[in-house]
Amino acid sequence: MGAVTAEGVLERFAQVAGLAEEEAAAWETLCADALAELSAQRLDRDWDTAQDGLFCSACAALAYYRYALSAAGPTGFTAGDLRVEDPNAVDRARALWDSLARAAAGQLDGGGFAFRRTR
């Protein structure tokens, strides 16, 4: 199996969420859960490590989507006295997850019916 770790997923999650390392650390369990869930769906447990980056990004995107669904998720930002609200934050998080889930679809069992070649 590849070398994707919960720490690697957390690092990518922090980048996507725009969180400092200390802030992101509070979401370590969320990232570990996303890694565990997607690892269980891997079609080939001995896949090429060249795919690790994509798999790690998919895990981070799933964690980010779940973060966005939480009450603590992104709603906007403040710059001085100006507050900018983002009512589409959850939609964008879902779009990111959907995009990376599609990109990794060949590596993951989506739970649906599929014809596959046997060895």
BELMOWO-V872060 format. One record per helix or strand. SS is the DSSP state (A for helix, B for strand). FROM is the first residue (numbers start at 1). TO is the last residue. If there is no record, write none. Layout:
# BELMOWO-V872060
ss=SS from=FROM to=TO
ss=SS from=FROM to=TO
This chain:
# BELMOWO-V872060
ss=A from=6 to=17
ss=A from=21 to=40
ss=B from=42 to=42
ss=A from=49 to=69
ss=B from=76 to=79
ss=B from=82 to=85
ss=A from=89 to=103
ss=A from=105 to=107
ss=B from=108 to=108
